[in-house]
Amino acid sequence: MHTMDVSDANSQQVEARVVAGLPKVVLHDHIVGGIRPETLIELAEAQNYDDLPYTNPDELAAWFVKRCDSHCDKNRAEVEKHLLALTQTTDAIIRITREAVLDLARDNVVYAELRISPERHLRKGLTLQDVADAIAEGLRDGEDAAEYEGKTITARGIICARRDENRSEEIARLVVDNVPENSDHPYLVAFGLEGPEQGNPIENHKEAFDLLRRKLAPSTVDAGQTGGVDSIRKAIIVGCNRIGHGFRIYEDFTATLDGIDLQFLSGYVRDQRIPLELCPTSNVQTGAVDDIADHPFPLLDDLGFTCTVNTDNRLLTGTTMTDEMMVLVDNFGYGFTDLFQLVANALENAFVDLPTREQILDTQVYPEFLRLTDRDNDGEVDVDEEVESVLDGG
């Protein structure tokens, strides 16, 4: 964890209302897992879908969280049944994407990568390209809607394949055909591989990753959540740029009288600065971590891993980016400088061009954190130089 060697912003009381106003970056956010409950109810009504358990938004939202909290595969499948049943049309996909971007912008997220698995939305005749087009349109509409409300957010899409299906090469081709270099818009930027790790080895998707490497298309792979260290190793071998979740890299640590030693794989992940897309609340909800106090997030951060904090599924977990940051504040003592470093880590490793990252950093992230940490008006130390040092990697 990169902190300032000075009595600085970390010593200030970190309040949720202040964190809510800070600029944020999210790299791991599922569009379908973050649908507004009000939207689900309206989609169900429009589609004559009578299976939702509640028609009150608050009750429906609480039902989703409770079902997912149960660690029961059957309950999780029931949740997914409703979400997927109502998102099989272009209009529905555009809408939920637009609203996801706007909801993140309202939480002061300034850069977001949202993901979806197109192969799960083809039941009513859509093609993979139809879904890709709908996501791009929804991202653009969401940016416009946020701007109308006075918020500036840059939103991009990650097109995912499923570990437990066999269309990954086709979806990798979809990504290659739609990345900014080969498209007339900038919105679709990378490939993702998601789904259950156990019983679904990444070797089944070799052709997809071969194609991505040949075409220089970036990728992120969920690994090291339900699967162990070997799952992370294999994800790195196929050439992914980031690891979704990945917290079980701690299984490659050894404890000695002098502290914790990293073995070869964990040392490689740290030293090569392969980003971890950590989702603390979600990891507890799925049962991958027993209790939030047991989450290895602060340990990984302290050991120098490139950590980012993310929402995963906002509806199913009942969370926001502000909530995830406050989890770190309330449970692990994170201060403003620590939160800044997480934002900087995420932005540095976003699947978007360097000028865009620098522009967001200079105009949206930098000013707000510097304003927060500049206490000159109170006659106390001005820590701008220390913040700049963190920004510059010092």
Number of C-alpha atoms within 10 A of each C-alpha: 19 17 20 17 7 11 10 22 22 18 13 11 11 17 13 15 9 12 20 19 14 22 24 30 26 25 29 23 25 22 25 24 22 25 22 18 20 15 16 22 20 14 16 19 14 10 11 9 14 11 10 15 11 15 16 11 15 11 12 20 20 16 16 22 18 16 20 22 18 14 15 13 12 12 16 17 13 14 19 15 13 16 17 15 18 22 23 19 18 19 12 17 26 24 20 23 31 26 24 27 31 26 18 26 27 18 20 22 28 24 28 26 25 25 26 25 23 22 21 15 22 16 13 11 10 15 14 19 15 17 24 25 18 21 30 24 19 27 30 22 20 27 21 18 19 22 14 10 11 11 18 21 27 22 30 25 28 29 26 24 27 21 24 18 12 13 14 24 18 16 24 28 16 18 26 24 16 23 21 16 12 11 12 9 13 17 25 29 23 26 31 26 30 19 17 16 20 14 9 14 16 21 13 13 21 14 15 21 24 15 16 23 15 9 13 10 22 21 26 26 29 25 32 25 24 20 18 19 20 16 23 27 17 16 26 20 10 20 16 23 19 27 24 25 28 25 29 24 27 19 14 16 16 11 9 8 5 6 7 13 14 18 14 11 17 21 18 15 22 21 12 11 17 18 24 32 27 25 24 27 23 25 21 19 21 19 16 18 20 12 13 18 15 12 22 17 22 19 15 19 17 14 15 16 23 24 28 26 26 31 28 30 21 24 22 25 25 17 18 21 23 23 18 17 24 21 17 20 20 13 13 15 14 20 22 25 23 22 25 22 21 23 23 24 20 26 26 16 20 22 23 21 11 13 9 13 19 14 12 19 20 12 10 20 21 19 13 14 19 18 10 16 21 18 16 11 8 8 7 10 14 16 20 18 11 19 24 13 12 18 15 9 10 10
